[in-house]
Each structure stands twice: as C-alpha cells, then as structure tokens.
Amino acid sequence: MRLPDPSRAALFRRAPELGPRVLFFSGGTALRDLSTTLIEYTANSIHLITPFDSGGSSAVLRKAFGMPAVGDLRNRIMALADRSITGNPAVFELFAHRLPKDAPQDELAAKLVRIMNGEDPLIRRVPDPLRKIIRTHLRFFNERRPKDFDLRGASIGNCILAGGYFNYNRMLDPVIYLFMQLVEARGVVRPIVNADLHLACRLADGRVLIGQHNMTGKEAAPIDAPIESLWLTASLDDPTPASVRIRDKTDKLIRQAEVICFPYGSFYSSLMANLLPQGVGDAVAAADCPKVYIPNLGHDPEQQGLTVADQTRRLLDALEAGCAKACRREDLLRFVFVDSRGGRYDGGLDIPAIRRLGVEVVDVPLARSDDSGQADSRKVAELLVSLA
C-alpha cells in the first residue's frame, strides 16, 4: 500500500460524492480544520461526537435543561457545511456568535429577542426558509429557559440546537439532521449516545475528578497527576458509574465504515470518552476496514506521563473492554500514524513498544510546516482516504 496514494486522493477530490466512509470518534475543536479539508475528498465521512462536555455555554444549557452537550455537534456541523452555498456564510456567523460576557442580563435577553423576532442584522442576513426555522427554534429555547438563565457568553448556535431539541421531544438526531440538510453538510454527525451523562476520572494519586471541564486544562488548572481510569456518571455531584449502550443505528454506522480513525484531540475527554458506551468495541471489531490511531503531535495536558506506546495500549484496553467476547487486536486497531521527524511528542514515541502491541507503525509526514505541534489537515485527509 502506498501512503499517501496520490492517484486515489486525486480521484476522490474530483468526485467527493464517491469518497469513502471515514469514521471518527472525536469531540472538541481539534478536528475542525481536518473536517473542513476532508469535504474536498469525501462527502460521506461519519463523525461520532462526545456529548459529555461540561464547560462553557454547554454547561449552562445542561444545568438548566438536563440535556446532552450540543456545542461540539454544532461545531462539527458547521465544519462540514458546504461554504459555497448561498446564505451559508451568514449561518456560520450566526451559529458562531456569542453574546457578550460583560453586558447586563436584560440587554442580553433583548438581543436574543431581536434575533428571535428577525430584527437583528445577524438573522436578517440568513435566507428563508432557514431564517424561519432558526427563529422557531430560538422561540422554543426562549420560552423554556429559566428566568435566572445566565445569557453571558451564550452561544446562539447552541441555543438554536437546544430549541430544536425541545421541538423534537428531547431528541437530538432530528434537529441535527435538519440543520445538516439546510447547510448541505458533507457527511454524517451524531452524538455517540443521546444521554445526559458526565465524565469522571481517577488520577494516579487517588483523587477523583467529575466533569470534562476539570480534565482539559482550559477552564480549570491543568491536572497535576496522570489519569488512571475514566468512566461515565449521571451527575456532577456523584461519581457512581453509569451505564449506557449505543443505539442500533450508531452500531450500524460503525460496522459499515470503510476506515475508522481514532484521531488527535484531548485523549481522554474527546477520544476515550467515545469508547465508554457499551457496544462500541464490538462494533469496531466487526467493521471490516482499516483502523488507525493518529496521536497528538503536540502537548495535551490529559496525556501526562504517556508515551505514544502507552496511549496505544490504553486505547486497545478500552476497545477490548467494550467487547462482549474476545477478539483479535488487529480487528480493533491496525495502524498508528506517527511523524518521527516533524512531530514533537511530549511523552515520547517508543516505536518498538508500539510494534510489540501487534500494531503497525506508519511513519509519514503529518506535521504542519509552520507548527510541528499541529497536524497538517491535507496530509491527514489524503492519508485516510488512501486507506479506503
């Protein structure tokens, strides 16, 4: 196999509608640039997103309404949208808009009402029928938000999706599907589960942290000890483990993938979190396709003390734990893509140790020429479509 394969990459770029079903387990913003590039090569990628975010605007929505996080879903829908479609730039601007963090609540509520009523320039630039649909969903949100709901820094896109969530009887899939059709998103976006759950972890020193926001080093101080274990819980106040199973349609998406990618991003709160629901390991093992792990090239506070070999081992352990019966490791993970020359892996690579796990190491250029800690989206996209 030639990696990347220029002829295959060129073929898919000429006809992205024929592109492969490359499936990602991810969350956060790490794959935003890759997703935007990937639609040049395939209109059929699949993105299973963690809905366990407990920080920022999503945290306020989840506390008020007891719902899954929608911020990462919104981000991925917009990344996959066809930017050549008339009106889509206005939709991007609206969905990305955040209310000011330093304005009084009554001013923020008035701004929200102006958008909802079609009076604000942000909404007036959005063409019909999308404008009417957005206004309707904002109305559902505004009617249900508590009087003490904190609008400071609120993401308008998250509020729109939350309104759709109520409009469709507390189901995410219909509103996601609707907006993906309206912005002509090139791919499939789904939450790994439609459940109001949170992440919890135990550190090497025995401390237990509850909530994704306490792990990433963005809203709280970076963790000062390695993460030893990760699980789901039903509450931010109680670390008791919770169990959930992926739906049949999610199982089917995984089994029908033509490439499965465990991508870079926050190792535990984005990648490993998606492997916690029951049924994920079995579905990955049953998928007859290449499976590849692309570790972070730069710093990730969640990977403290882990070499790439350690990460690979933990990834395999999580997948094996999700299998109802024993399976071959090569059915769970076949390749690890690394860039030993261009990347900078904080914990080290240890390529021999990766190979001892029964996984093939593919050493190829991945890093951006201007930033060795970031992956080059085009290089990664062409590598993945070459595997199909």
Summary of the structure (lengths in Angstrom):
residues: 388
radius of gyration: 20.7
end to end distance: 10.7
largest distance: 62.4
contacts: 1361
relative contact order: 0.14
helix: 43%
strand: 15%
